[in-house]
């Protein structure tokens, strides 16, 4: 089920939406707008996750011991490959 949401767009915005429809991005204006909302929501979610990860590294910076452990794991995984 969908709910109509009255929205106003400028001529320029409608032209962009129509270009996307003409380009096959979606089958009609409504589908373009729904897709845009989903993509925006995903972008915001990813940005928030990235900020959380960056904050955690600022709160608990990586130490030289962490670097040594990461390198040891990388070497072990590389040596375990059958090449």
PDB file of N, CA, C and O in Angstrom:
ATOM      1  N   UNK A   1       0.828  -1.178   0.000  1.00  0.00           N
ATOM      2  CA  UNK A   1       0.000   0.000   0.000  1.00  0.00           C
ATOM      3  C   UNK A   1       0.875   1.244   0.000  1.00  0.00           C
ATOM      4  O   UNK A   1       1.889   1.292   0.695  1.00  0.00           O
ATOM      5  N   UNK A   2       0.502   2.211  -0.745  1.00  0.00           N
ATOM      6  CA  UNK A   2       1.235   3.474  -0.773  1.00  0.00           C
ATOM      7  C   UNK A   2       0.316   4.602  -0.326  1.00  0.00           C
ATOM      8  O   UNK A   2      -0.908   4.512  -0.415  1.00  0.00           O
ATOM      9  N   UNK A   3       0.945   5.661   0.154  1.00  0.00           N
ATOM     10  CA  UNK A   3       0.203   6.835   0.613  1.00  0.00           C
ATOM     11  C   UNK A   3       0.644   8.037  -0.202  1.00  0.00           C
ATOM     12  O   UNK A   3       1.837   8.335  -0.252  1.00  0.00           O
ATOM     13  N   UNK A   4      -0.274   8.727  -0.833  1.00  0.00           N
ATOM     14  CA  UNK A   4       0.107   9.924  -1.578  1.00  0.00           C
ATOM     15  C   UNK A   4       0.673  10.995  -0.639  1.00  0.00           C
ATOM     16  O   UNK A   4       0.151  11.222   0.452  1.00  0.00           O
ATOM     17  N   UNK A   5       1.742  11.643  -1.084  1.00  0.00           N
ATOM     18  CA  UNK A   5       2.358  12.731  -0.322  1.00  0.00           C
ATOM     19  C   UNK A   5       2.465  13.928  -1.257  1.00  0.00           C
ATOM     20  O   UNK A   5       3.320  13.951  -2.142  1.00  0.00           O
ATOM     21  N   UNK A   6       1.605  14.916  -1.066  1.00  0.00           N
ATOM     22  CA  UNK A   6       1.667  16.097  -1.932  1.00  0.00           C
ATOM     23  C   UNK A   6       3.025  16.800  -1.778  1.00  0.00           C
ATOM     24  O   UNK A   6       3.431  17.159  -0.672  1.00  0.00           O
ATOM     25  N   UNK A   7       3.702  16.983  -2.889  1.00  0.00           N
ATOM     26  CA  UNK A   7       5.026  17.597  -2.871  1.00  0.00           C
ATOM     27  C   UNK A   7       5.151  18.524  -4.072  1.00  0.00           C
ATOM     28  O   UNK A   7       4.635  18.237  -5.152  1.00  0.00           O
ATOM     29  N   UNK A   8       5.829  19.617  -3.870  1.00  0.00           N
ATOM     30  CA  UNK A   8       6.040  20.556  -4.971  1.00  0.00           C
ATOM     31  C   UNK A   8       7.496  20.462  -5.433  1.00  0.00           C
ATOM     32  O   UNK A   8       8.420  20.391  -4.623  1.00  0.00           O
ATOM     33  N   UNK A   9       7.670  20.465  -6.746  1.00  0.00           N
ATOM     34  CA  UNK A   9       8.997  20.440  -7.339  1.00  0.00           C
ATOM     35  C   UNK A   9       9.134  21.621  -8.292  1.00  0.00           C
ATOM     36  O   UNK A   9       8.159  22.054  -8.906  1.00  0.00           O
ATOM     37  N   UNK A  10      10.339  22.130  -8.404  1.00  0.00           N
ATOM     38  CA  UNK A  10      10.596  23.177  -9.390  1.00  0.00           C
ATOM     39  C   UNK A  10      10.617  22.533 -10.780  1.00  0.00           C
ATOM     40  O   UNK A  10      10.688  21.312 -10.913  1.00  0.00           O
ATOM     41  N   UNK A  11      10.554  23.373 -11.796  1.00  0.00           N
ATOM     42  CA  UNK A  11      10.641  22.868 -13.170  1.00  0.00           C
ATOM     43  C   UNK A  11      11.967  22.142 -13.387  1.00  0.00           C
ATOM     44  O   UNK A  11      12.025  21.124 -14.077  1.00  0.00           O
ATOM     45  N   UNK A  12      13.009  22.672 -12.801  1.00  0.00           N
ATOM     46  CA  UNK A  12      14.336  22.053 -12.942  1.00  0.00           C
ATOM     47  C   UNK A  12      14.365  20.675 -12.295  1.00  0.00           C
ATOM     48  O   UNK A  12      14.908  19.731 -12.868  1.00  0.00           O
ATOM     49  N   UNK A  13      13.779  20.554 -11.095  1.00  0.00           N
ATOM     50  CA  UNK A  13      13.741  19.261 -10.412  1.00  0.00           C
ATOM     51  C   UNK A  13      12.915  18.247 -11.201  1.00  0.00           C
ATOM     52  O   UNK A  13      13.297  17.083 -11.322  1.00  0.00           O
ATOM     53  N   UNK A  14      11.782  18.696 -11.736  1.00  0.00           N
ATOM     54  CA  UNK A  14      10.964  17.797 -12.555  1.00  0.00           C
ATOM     55  C   UNK A  14      11.699  17.361 -13.814  1.00  0.00           C
ATOM     56  O   UNK A  14      11.577  16.215 -14.247  1.00  0.00           O
ATOM     57  N   UNK A  15      12.459  18.276 -14.397  1.00  0.00           N
ATOM     58  CA  UNK A  15      13.241  17.923 -15.581  1.00  0.00           C
ATOM     59  C   UNK A  15      14.270  16.844 -15.233  1.00  0.00           C
ATOM     60  O   UNK A  15      14.482  15.913 -16.011  1.00  0.00           O
ATOM     61  N   UNK A  16      14.907  16.969 -14.066  1.00  0.00           N
ATOM     62  CA  UNK A  16      15.870  15.950 -13.633  1.00  0.00           C
ATOM     63  C   UNK A  16      15.194  14.598 -13.421  1.00  0.00           C
ATOM     64  O   UNK A  16      15.714  13.558 -13.825  1.00  0.00           O
ATOM     65  N   UNK A  17      14.029  14.632 -12.783  1.00  0.00           N
ATOM     66  CA  UNK A  17      13.274  13.398 -12.553  1.00  0.00           C
ATOM     67  C   UNK A  17      12.894  12.768 -13.891  1.00  0.00           C
ATOM     68  O   UNK A  17      13.041  11.560 -14.081  1.00  0.00           O
ATOM     69  N   UNK A  18      12.408  13.588 -14.808  1.00  0.00           N
ATOM     70  CA  UNK A  18      12.011  13.085 -16.127  1.00  0.00           C
ATOM     71  C   UNK A  18      13.201  12.517 -16.895  1.00  0.00           C
ATOM     72  O   UNK A  18      13.058  11.529 -17.616  1.00  0.00           O
ATOM     73  N   UNK A  19      14.359  13.126 -16.749  1.00  0.00           N
ATOM     74  CA  UNK A  19      15.575  12.595 -17.382  1.00  0.00           C
ATOM     75  C   UNK A  19      15.885  11.201 -16.839  1.00  0.00           C
ATOM     76  O   UNK A  19      16.264  10.305 -17.593  1.00  0.00           O
ATOM     77  N   UNK A  20      15.722  11.026 -15.540  1.00  0.00           N
ATOM     78  CA  UNK A  20      15.979   9.717 -14.943  1.00  0.00           C
ATOM     79  C   UNK A  20      14.983   8.681 -15.449  1.00  0.00           C
ATOM     80  O   UNK A  20      15.352   7.536 -15.710  1.00  0.00           O
ATOM     81  N   UNK A  21      13.731   9.078 -15.588  1.00  0.00           N
ATOM     82  CA  UNK A  21      12.728   8.157 -16.132  1.00  0.00           C
ATOM     83  C   UNK A  21      13.098   7.807 -17.572  1.00  0.00           C
ATOM     84  O   UNK A  21      13.089   6.635 -17.949  1.00  0.00           O
ATOM     85  N   UNK A  22      13.420   8.813 -18.369  1.00  0.00           N
ATOM     86  CA  UNK A  22      13.781   8.594 -19.772  1.00  0.00           C
ATOM     87  C   UNK A  22      15.031   7.730 -19.900  1.00  0.00           C
ATOM     88  O   UNK A  22      15.179   6.974 -20.859  1.00  0.00           O
ATOM     89  N   UNK A  23      15.929   7.850 -18.922  1.00  0.00           N
ATOM     90  CA  UNK A  23      17.164   7.064 -18.934  1.00  0.00           C
ATOM     91  C   UNK A  23      16.984   5.654 -18.404  1.00  0.00           C
ATOM     92  O   UNK A  23      17.938   4.877 -18.361  1.00  0.00           O
ATOM     93  N   UNK A  24      15.769   5.320 -18.000  1.00  0.00           N
ATOM     94  CA  UNK A  24      15.510   3.959 -17.549  1.00  0.00           C
ATOM     95  C   UNK A  24      15.843   3.682 -16.103  1.00  0.00           C
ATOM     96  O   UNK A  24      15.855   2.526 -15.681  1.00  0.00           O
ATOM     97  N   UNK A  25      16.114   4.720 -15.337  1.00  0.00           N
ATOM     98  CA  UNK A  25      16.434   4.530 -13.919  1.00  0.00           C
ATOM     99  C   UNK A  25      15.231   3.974 -13.173  1.00  0.00           C
ATOM    100  O   UNK A  25      15.376   3.148 -12.272  1.00  0.00           O
ATOM    101  N   UNK A  26      14.057   4.426 -13.548  1.00  0.00           N
ATOM    102  CA  UNK A  26      12.814   3.941 -12.953  1.00  0.00           C
ATOM    103  C   UNK A  26      11.706   4.118 -13.986  1.00  0.00           C
ATOM    104  O   UNK A  26      11.877   4.826 -14.979  1.00  0.00           O
ATOM    105  N   UNK A  27      10.580   3.474 -13.744  1.00  0.00           N
ATOM    106  CA  UNK A  27       9.529   3.476 -14.763  1.00  0.00           C
ATOM    107  C   UNK A  27       8.661   4.735 -14.774  1.00  0.00           C
ATOM    108  O   UNK A  27       7.981   5.014 -15.762  1.00  0.00           O
ATOM    109  N   UNK A  28       8.684   5.498 -13.667  1.00  0.00           N
ATOM    110  CA  UNK A  28       7.884   6.717 -13.622  1.00  0.00           C
ATOM    111  C   UNK A  28       8.443   7.657 -12.558  1.00  0.00           C
ATOM    112  O   UNK A  28       9.386   7.308 -11.848  1.00  0.00           O
ATOM    113  N   UNK A  29       7.868   8.832 -12.452  1.00  0.00           N
ATOM    114  CA  UNK A  29       8.353   9.839 -11.494  1.00  0.00           C
ATOM    115  C   UNK A  29       8.291   9.329 -10.057  1.00  0.00           C
ATOM    116  O   UNK A  29       9.236   9.502  -9.287  1.00  0.00           O
ATOM    117  N   UNK A  30       7.191   8.711  -9.708  1.00  0.00           N
ATOM    118  CA  UNK A  30       7.042   8.217  -8.330  1.00  0.00           C
ATOM    119  C   UNK A  30       8.132   7.214  -7.983  1.00  0.00           C
ATOM    120  O   UNK A  30       8.685   7.244  -6.884  1.00  0.00           O
ATOM    121  N   UNK A  31       8.437   6.326  -8.921  1.00  0.00           N
ATOM    122  CA  UNK A  31       9.464   5.323  -8.671  1.00  0.00           C
ATOM    123  C   UNK A  31      10.837   5.978  -8.511  1.00  0.00           C
ATOM    124  O   UNK A  31      11.645   5.544  -7.689  1.00  0.00           O
ATOM    125  N   UNK A  32      11.096   7.023  -9.299  1.00  0.00           N
ATOM    126  CA  UNK A  32      12.366   7.758  -9.158  1.00  0.00           C
ATOM    127  C   UNK A  32      12.453   8.373  -7.764  1.00  0.00           C
ATOM    128  O   UNK A  32      13.488   8.277  -7.106  1.00  0.00           O
ATOM    129  N   UNK A  33      11.389   8.991  -7.322  1.00  0.00           N
ATOM    130  CA  UNK A  33      11.394   9.657  -6.011  1.00  0.00           C
ATOM    131  C   UNK A  33      11.547   8.631  -4.895  1.00  0.00           C
ATOM    132  O   UNK A  33      12.315   8.851  -3.958  1.00  0.00           O
ATOM    133  N   UNK A  34      10.818   7.503  -4.981  1.00  0.00           N
ATOM    134  CA  UNK A  34      10.955   6.461  -3.958  1.00  0.00           C
ATOM    135  C   UNK A  34      12.380   5.920  -3.915  1.00  0.00           C
ATOM    136  O   UNK A  34      12.943   5.707  -2.842  1.00  0.00           O
ATOM    137  N   UNK A  35      12.956   5.701  -5.095  1.00  0.00           N
ATOM    138  CA  UNK A  35      14.338   5.209  -5.146  1.00  0.00           C
ATOM    139  C   UNK A  35      15.297   6.230  -4.542  1.00  0.00           C
ATOM    140  O   UNK A  35      16.226   5.872  -3.818  1.00  0.00           O
ATOM    141  N   UNK A  36      15.063   7.492  -4.847  1.00  0.00           N
ATOM    142  CA  UNK A  36      15.905   8.549  -4.286  1.00  0.00           C
ATOM    143  C   UNK A  36      15.841   8.593  -2.772  1.00  0.00           C
ATOM    144  O   UNK A  36      16.858   8.792  -2.107  1.00  0.00           O
ATOM    145  N   UNK A  37      14.652   8.408  -2.228  1.00  0.00           N
ATOM    146  CA  UNK A  37      14.500   8.403  -0.768  1.00  0.00           C
ATOM    147  C   UNK A  37      15.275   7.218  -0.164  1.00  0.00           C
ATOM    148  O   UNK A  37      15.977   7.373   0.835  1.00  0.00           O
ATOM    149  N   UNK A  38      15.138   6.040  -0.777  1.00  0.00           N
ATOM    150  CA  UNK A  38      15.866   4.870  -0.262  1.00  0.00           C
ATOM    151  C   UNK A  38      17.379   5.078  -0.328  1.00  0.00           C
ATOM    152  O   UNK A  38      18.102   4.750   0.613  1.00  0.00           O
ATOM    153  N   UNK A  39      17.848   5.628  -1.451  1.00  0.00           N
ATOM    154  CA  UNK A  39      19.296   5.866  -1.588  1.00  0.00           C
ATOM    155  C   UNK A  39      19.791   6.904  -0.579  1.00  0.00           C
ATOM    156  O   UNK A  39      20.874   6.750  -0.014  1.00  0.00           O
ATOM    157  N   UNK A  40      19.009   7.954  -0.353  1.00  0.00           N
ATOM    158  CA  UNK A  40      19.385   8.955   0.638  1.00  0.00           C
ATOM    159  C   UNK A  40      19.436   8.337   2.031  1.00  0.00           C
ATOM    160  O   UNK A  40      20.377   8.577   2.787  1.00  0.00           O
ATOM    161  N   UNK A  41      18.426   7.544   2.368  1.00  0.00           N
ATOM    162  CA  UNK A  41      18.400   6.897   3.684  1.00  0.00           C
ATOM    163  C   UNK A  41      19.605   5.987   3.855  1.00  0.00           C
ATOM    164  O   UNK A  41      20.209   5.964   4.927  1.00  0.00           O
ATOM    165  N   UNK A  42      19.967   5.239   2.824  1.00  0.00           N
ATOM    166  CA  UNK A  42      21.138   4.352   2.894  1.00  0.00           C
ATOM    167  C   UNK A  42      22.422   5.164   3.041  1.00  0.00           C
ATOM    168  O   UNK A  42      23.313   4.783   3.799  1.00  0.00           O
ATOM    169  N   UNK A  43      22.519   6.266   2.329  1.00  0.00           N
ATOM    170  CA  UNK A  43      23.696   7.128   2.426  1.00  0.00           C
ATOM    171  C   UNK A  43      23.848   7.699   3.832  1.00  0.00           C
ATOM    172  O   UNK A  43      24.949   7.724   4.382  1.00  0.00           O
ATOM    173  N   UNK A  44      22.750   8.154   4.406  1.00  0.00           N
ATOM    174  CA  UNK A  44      22.785   8.695   5.773  1.00  0.00           C
ATOM    175  C   UNK A  44      23.180   7.600   6.757  1.00  0.00           C
ATOM    176  O   UNK A  44      23.986   7.831   7.657  1.00  0.00           O
ATOM    177  N   UNK A  45      22.610   6.402   6.585  1.00  0.00           N
ATOM    178  CA  UNK A  45      22.931   5.285   7.479  1.00  0.00           C
ATOM    179  C   UNK A  45      24.422   4.948   7.401  1.00  0.00           C
ATOM    180  O   UNK A  45      25.074   4.763   8.429  1.00  0.00           O
ATOM    181  N   UNK A  46      24.955   4.869   6.189  1.00  0.00           N
ATOM    182  CA  UNK A  46      26.381   4.559   6.023  1.00  0.00           C
ATOM    183  C   UNK A  46      27.262   5.655   6.625  1.00  0.00           C
ATOM    184  O   UNK A  46      28.296   5.369   7.228  1.00  0.00           O
ATOM    185  N   UNK A  47      26.849   6.893   6.459  1.00  0.00           N
ATOM    186  CA  UNK A  47      27.598   8.012   7.019  1.00  0.00           C
ATOM    187  C   UNK A  47      27.632   7.933   8.544  1.00  0.00           C
ATOM    188  O   UNK A  47      28.667   8.176   9.164  1.00  0.00           O
ATOM    189  N   UNK A  48      26.501   7.594   9.134  1.00  0.00           N
ATOM    190  CA  UNK A  48      26.433   7.461  10.594  1.00  0.00           C
ATOM    191  C   UNK A  48      27.313   6.315  11.081  1.00  0.00           C
ATOM    192  O   UNK A  48      27.988   6.435  12.103  1.00  0.00           O
ATOM    193  N   UNK A  49      27.305   5.210  10.351  1.00  0.00           N
ATOM    194  CA  UNK A  49      28.162   4.079  10.722  1.00  0.00           C
ATOM    195  C   UNK A  49      29.626   4.485  10.616  1.00  0.00           C
ATOM    196  O   UNK A  49      30.423   4.175  11.501  1.00  0.00           O
ATOM    197  N   UNK A  50      29.979   5.175   9.541  1.00  0.00           N
ATOM    198  CA  UNK A  50      31.356   5.635   9.372  1.00  0.00           C
ATOM    199  C   UNK A  50      31.785   6.567  10.490  1.00  0.00           C
ATOM    200  O   UNK A  50      32.907   6.471  10.987  1.00  0.00           O
ATOM    201  N   UNK A  51      30.895   7.471  10.887  1.00  0.00           N
ATOM    202  CA  UNK A  51      31.218   8.396  11.983  1.00  0.00           C
ATOM    203  C   UNK A  51      31.402   7.633  13.290  1.00  0.00           C
ATOM    204  O   UNK A  51      32.287   7.961  14.081  1.00  0.00           O
ATOM    205  N   UNK A  52      30.578   6.621  13.521  1.00  0.00           N
ATOM    206  CA  UNK A  52      30.712   5.809  14.732  1.00  0.00           C
ATOM    207  C   UNK A  52      32.052   5.077  14.749  1.00  0.00           C
ATOM    208  O   UNK A  52      32.717   5.019  15.783  1.00  0.00           O
ATOM    209  N   UNK A  53      32.445   4.521  13.607  1.00  0.00           N
ATOM    210  CA  UNK A  53      33.734   3.823  13.518  1.00  0.00           C
ATOM    211  C   UNK A  53      34.875   4.803  13.755  1.00  0.00           C
ATOM    212  O   UNK A  53      35.801   4.507  14.511  1.00  0.00           O
ATOM    213  N   UNK A  54      34.815   5.975  13.111  1.00  0.00           N
ATOM    214  CA  UNK A  54      35.874   6.979  13.287  1.00  0.00           C
ATOM    215  C   UNK A  54      35.951   7.431  14.742  1.00  0.00           C
ATOM    216  O   UNK A  54      37.043   7.591  15.287  1.00  0.00           O
ATOM    217  N   UNK A  55      34.791   7.639  15.375  1.00  0.00           N
ATOM    218  CA  UNK A  55      34.773   8.029  16.790  1.00  0.00           C
ATOM    219  C   UNK A  55      35.420   6.969  17.656  1.00  0.00           C
ATOM    220  O   UNK A  55      36.150   7.288  18.594  1.00  0.00           O
ATOM    221  N   UNK A  56      35.155   5.701  17.344  1.00  0.00           N
ATOM    222  CA  UNK A  56      35.727   4.631  18.171  1.00  0.00           C
ATOM    223  C   UNK A  56      37.247   4.595  18.044  1.00  0.00           C
ATOM    224  O   UNK A  56      37.946   4.319  19.019  1.00  0.00           O
ATOM    225  N   UNK A  57      37.762   4.874  16.838  1.00  0.00           N
ATOM    226  CA  UNK A  57      39.221   4.921  16.681  1.00  0.00           C
ATOM    227  C   UNK A  57      39.821   6.128  17.401  1.00  0.00           C
ATOM    228  O   UNK A  57      40.941   6.058  17.907  1.00  0.00           O
ATOM    229  N   UNK A  58      39.078   7.233  17.446  1.00  0.00           N
ATOM    230  CA  UNK A  58      39.569   8.390  18.192  1.00  0.00           C
ATOM    231  C   UNK A  58      39.552   8.101  19.697  1.00  0.00           C
ATOM    232  O   UNK A  58      40.455   8.516  20.424  1.00  0.00           O
ATOM    233  N   UNK A  59      38.514   7.384  20.159  1.00  0.00           N
ATOM    234  CA  UNK A  59      38.407   7.045  21.580  1.00  0.00           C
ATOM    235  C   UNK A  59      39.446   6.012  22.003  1.00  0.00           C
ATOM    236  O   UNK A  59      39.984   6.076  23.108  1.00  0.00           O
ATOM    237  N   UNK A  60      39.721   5.062  21.114  1.00  0.00           N
ATOM    238  CA  UNK A  60      40.690   4.005  21.418  1.00  0.00           C
ATOM    239  C   UNK A  60      41.626   3.855  20.221  1.00  0.00           C
ATOM    240  O   UNK A  60      41.440   2.959  19.397  1.00  0.00           O
ATOM    241  N   UNK A  61      42.629   4.727  20.121  1.00  0.00           N
ATOM    242  CA  UNK A  61      43.529   4.691  18.966  1.00  0.00           C
ATOM    243  C   UNK A  61      44.272   3.351  18.867  1.00  0.00           C
ATOM    244  O   UNK A  61      44.522   2.670  19.862  1.00  0.00           O
ATOM    245  N   UNK A  62      44.602   3.016  17.649  1.00  0.00           N
ATOM    246  CA  UNK A  62      45.362   1.801  17.393  1.00  0.00           C
ATOM    247  C   UNK A  62      46.769   1.959  17.966  1.00  0.00           C
ATOM    248  O   UNK A  62      47.377   3.024  17.856  1.00  0.00           O
ATOM    249  N   UNK A  63      47.269   0.910  18.568  1.00  0.00           N
ATOM    250  CA  UNK A  63      48.596   0.938  19.191  1.00  0.00           C
ATOM    251  C   UNK A  63      49.606   0.218  18.304  1.00  0.00           C
ATOM    252  O   UNK A  63      49.218  -0.512  17.392  1.00  0.00           O
ATOM    253  N   UNK A  64      50.883   0.414  18.560  1.00  0.00           N
ATOM    254  CA  UNK A  64      51.900  -0.349  17.816  1.00  0.00           C
ATOM    255  C   UNK A  64      51.712  -1.866  17.984  1.00  0.00           C
ATOM    256  O   UNK A  64      51.994  -2.633  17.063  1.00  0.00           O
ATOM    257  N   UNK A  65      51.242  -2.288  19.149  1.00  0.00           N
ATOM    258  CA  UNK A  65      50.999  -3.718  19.358  1.00  0.00           C
ATOM    259  C   UNK A  65      49.894  -4.217  18.428  1.00  0.00           C
ATOM    260  O   UNK A  65      49.965  -5.325  17.896  1.00  0.00           O
ATOM    261  N   UNK A  66      48.857  -3.369  18.241  1.00  0.00           N
ATOM    262  CA  UNK A  66      47.788  -3.728  17.310  1.00  0.00           C
ATOM    263  C   UNK A  66      48.343  -3.885  15.895  1.00  0.00           C
ATOM    264  O   UNK A  66      47.952  -4.799  15.169  1.00  0.00           O
ATOM    265  N   UNK A  67      49.263  -2.983  15.503  1.00  0.00           N
ATOM    266  CA  UNK A  67      49.865  -3.054  14.179  1.00  0.00           C
ATOM    267  C   UNK A  67      50.649  -4.353  14.017  1.00  0.00           C
ATOM    268  O   UNK A  67      50.563  -5.011  12.980  1.00  0.00           O
ATOM    269  N   UNK A  68      51.407  -4.716  15.039  1.00  0.00           N
ATOM    270  CA  UNK A  68      52.207  -5.944  14.978  1.00  0.00           C
ATOM    271  C   UNK A  68      51.308  -7.176  14.851  1.00  0.00           C
ATOM    272  O   UNK A  68      51.596  -8.085  14.073  1.00  0.00           O
ATOM    273  N   UNK A  69      50.239  -7.196  15.606  1.00  0.00           N
ATOM    274  CA  UNK A  69      49.307  -8.319  15.545  1.00  0.00           C
ATOM    275  C   UNK A  69      48.648  -8.397  14.171  1.00  0.00           C
ATOM    276  O   UNK A  69      48.518  -9.484  13.609  1.00  0.00           O
ATOM    277  N   UNK A  70      48.233  -7.260  13.630  1.00  0.00           N
ATOM    278  CA  UNK A  70      47.612  -7.230  12.303  1.00  0.00           C
ATOM    279  C   UNK A  70      48.585  -7.731  11.245  1.00  0.00           C
ATOM    280  O   UNK A  70      48.199  -8.492  10.358  1.00  0.00           O
ATOM    281  N   UNK A  71      49.846  -7.310  11.333  1.00  0.00           N
ATOM    282  CA  UNK A  71      50.849  -7.753  10.364  1.00  0.00           C
ATOM    283  C   UNK A  71      51.098  -9.254  10.493  1.00  0.00           C
ATOM    284  O   UNK A  71      51.206  -9.952   9.485  1.00  0.00           O
ATOM    285  N   UNK A  72      51.190  -9.749  11.712  1.00  0.00           N
ATOM    286  CA  UNK A  72      51.403 -11.177  11.928  1.00  0.00           C
ATOM    287  C   UNK A  72      50.238 -11.982  11.348  1.00  0.00           C
ATOM    288  O   UNK A  72      50.453 -13.025  10.730  1.00  0.00           O
ATOM    289  N   UNK A  73      49.012 -11.506  11.544  1.00  0.00           N
ATOM    290  CA  UNK A  73      47.855 -12.196  10.980  1.00  0.00           C
ATOM    291  C   UNK A  73      47.877 -12.163   9.458  1.00  0.00           C
ATOM    292  O   UNK A  73      47.561 -13.164   8.814  1.00  0.00           O
ATOM    293  N   UNK A  74      48.242 -11.041   8.884  1.00  0.00           N
ATOM    294  CA  UNK A  74      48.306 -10.920   7.426  1.00  0.00           C
ATOM    295  C   UNK A  74      49.340 -11.880   6.851  1.00  0.00           C
ATOM    296  O   UNK A  74      49.089 -12.540   5.843  1.00  0.00           O
ATOM    297  N   UNK A  75      50.495 -11.956   7.491  1.00  0.00           N
ATOM    298  CA  UNK A  75      51.547 -12.870   7.032  1.00  0.00           C
ATOM    299  C   UNK A  75      51.067 -14.312   7.141  1.00  0.00           C
ATOM    300  O   UNK A  75      51.247 -15.095   6.208  1.00  0.00           O
ATOM    301  N   UNK A  76      50.462 -14.670   8.264  1.00  0.00           N
ATOM    302  CA  UNK A  76      49.980 -16.035   8.466  1.00  0.00           C
ATOM    303  C   UNK A  76      48.925 -16.408   7.419  1.00  0.00           C
ATOM    304  O   UNK A  76      48.949 -17.514   6.880  1.00  0.00           O
ATOM    305  N   UNK A  77      48.015 -15.497   7.136  1.00  0.00           N
ATOM    306  CA  UNK A  77      46.974 -15.797   6.143  1.00  0.00           C
ATOM    307  C   UNK A  77      47.577 -15.933   4.742  1.00  0.00           C
ATOM    308  O   UNK A  77      47.150 -16.783   3.960  1.00  0.00           O
ATOM    309  N   UNK A  78      48.572 -15.093   4.427  1.00  0.00           N
ATOM    310  CA  UNK A  78      49.217 -15.163   3.130  1.00  0.00           C
ATOM    311  C   UNK A  78      49.984 -16.472   2.990  1.00  0.00           C
ATOM    312  O   UNK A  78      49.931 -17.117   1.943  1.00  0.00           O
ATOM    313  N   UNK A  79      50.690 -16.862   4.034  1.00  0.00           N
ATOM    314  CA  UNK A  79      51.455 -18.116   3.988  1.00  0.00           C
ATOM    315  C   UNK A  79      50.550 -19.335   3.923  1.00  0.00           C
ATOM    316  O   UNK A  79      50.962 -20.383   3.427  1.00  0.00           O
ATOM    317  N   UNK A  80      49.325 -19.214   4.415  1.00  0.00           N
ATOM    318  CA  UNK A  80      48.396 -20.344   4.386  1.00  0.00           C
ATOM    319  C   UNK A  80      47.775 -20.554   3.015  1.00  0.00           C
ATOM    320  O   UNK A  80      47.186 -21.603   2.756  1.00  0.00           O
ATOM    321  N   UNK A  81      47.900 -19.565   2.129  1.00  0.00           N
ATOM    322  CA  UNK A  81      47.337 -19.700   0.780  1.00  0.00           C
ATOM    323  C   UNK A  81      48.151 -20.713  -0.011  1.00  0.00           C
ATOM    324  O   UNK A  81      49.370 -20.789   0.145  1.00  0.00           O
ATOM    325  N   UNK A  82      47.477 -21.503  -0.868  1.00  0.00           N
ATOM    326  CA  UNK A  82      48.174 -22.546  -1.618  1.00  0.00           C
ATOM    327  C   UNK A  82      48.801 -22.063  -2.923  1.00  0.00           C
ATOM    328  O   UNK A  82      48.713 -22.779  -3.920  1.00  0.00           O
ATOM    329  N   UNK A  83      49.407 -20.927  -2.969  1.00  0.00           N
ATOM    330  CA  UNK A  83      50.024 -20.416  -4.168  1.00  0.00           C
ATOM    331  C   UNK A  83      51.439 -20.774  -4.156  1.00  0.00           C
ATOM    332  O   UNK A  83      52.169 -20.439  -5.088  1.00  0.00           O
TER     333      UNK A  83
END
